[in-house]
Amino acid sequence: MVEIRGVRIGEGTPKICVPIVSRDFDGIIEASRLIARSKADLVEWRADLFHGYKDTEKVMEVLGEARKILGDKPLIFTLRSAQEGGGSELNGEQAAKLLLTASASRSCDIVDVEMFSYGGMLRTTVDDVRRNGAGTIGSYHDFRKTPQKAEIISRIKEIQASGTDIAKIAVMPNSRRDVLELLDATLTLNEEDPDNTIICISMSGIGTLSRVAGEFFGSAVTFASIGEVSAPGQLGIDSLATVQDILHSGLQIE
Ligand SMILES: O=C1C[C@@](O)(C(=O)O)C[C@@H](O)[C@@H]1O
């Protein structure tokens, strides 16, 4: 369990995180206002989708404004690389610098660190981000396929070994069995250690099950949209919350 601004991630129903995916300043402000009023537990700013992501000063200005609007909702700063399905074409050194600047700004609570891109070079930033006072999500994405269960487990363990607060994996299923593979890996990790704060996502339509049933298998956060999605398969926040609530009440049945 990881607690940020009173939100207990890894306890009870999975927390709902809504990403801000707008390209420009006005869109980001508008999205922040909508999310601030929503039932989102967490917010992710996908800075890589902002057209000014290469300009650190602009990025910090936007981050500061979003922070003010979001009040007490925990804010995740994400710079998703093109290699892992995002919009950032910065090199590893530039990406590390931006993550550190964001973490030092005190405007975000958590920084998403891609653990395997740029030859794993961002791993060395995890401690520096922590020293700057922010939490870390170590992440890995595969937009083409779902690795075998053993590989999913070893990737999550490798991320955890780097000392991140939360480990996340999002992969693409090419069959319904791939969805089961991801859920099976999630459950095994949860059984090994129920205190494992992990996020495991199977993307696209057939992966939707993984986005609503985290409480059954041990995934702590689920991503939902208000308007535009940031990855295939995300449900609207209201539908997601309704299904999660139904499944949660099912779990209470003796
Ligand atoms: O890593 C993730 C998970 C995600 O890719 C998803 O599938 O919901 C959405 C991204 O915005 C986020 O950074």
PDBQT file of the ligand as one rigid body, heavy atoms in Angstrom, charges set to zero:
ROOT
HETATM    1  O1  LIG A 301       0.891   3.401 -18.320  1.00  0.00    +0.000 OA
HETATM    2  C1  LIG A 301      -0.241   3.823 -18.461  1.00  0.00    +0.000 C 
HETATM    3  C2  LIG A 301      -1.363   2.914 -18.635  1.00  0.00    +0.000 C 
HETATM    4  C3  LIG A 301      -2.054   3.195 -19.948  1.00  0.00    +0.000 C 
HETATM    5  O2  LIG A 301      -1.190   2.839 -20.996  1.00  0.00    +0.000 OA
HETATM    6  C4  LIG A 301      -3.314   2.316 -20.052  1.00  0.00    +0.000 C 
HETATM    7  O3  LIG A 301      -3.255   1.317 -20.751  1.00  0.00    +0.000 OA
HETATM    8  O4  LIG A 301      -4.336   2.670 -19.453  1.00  0.00    +0.000 OA
HETATM    9  C5  LIG A 301      -2.427   4.670 -20.019  1.00  0.00    +0.000 C 
HETATM   10  C6  LIG A 301      -1.232   5.583 -19.843  1.00  0.00    +0.000 C 
HETATM   11  O5  LIG A 301      -1.661   6.939 -19.863  1.00  0.00    +0.000 OA
HETATM   12  C7  LIG A 301      -0.535   5.274 -18.544  1.00  0.00    +0.000 C 
HETATM   13  O6  LIG A 301       0.646   6.015 -18.443  1.00  0.00    +0.000 OA
ENDROOT
TORSDOF 0
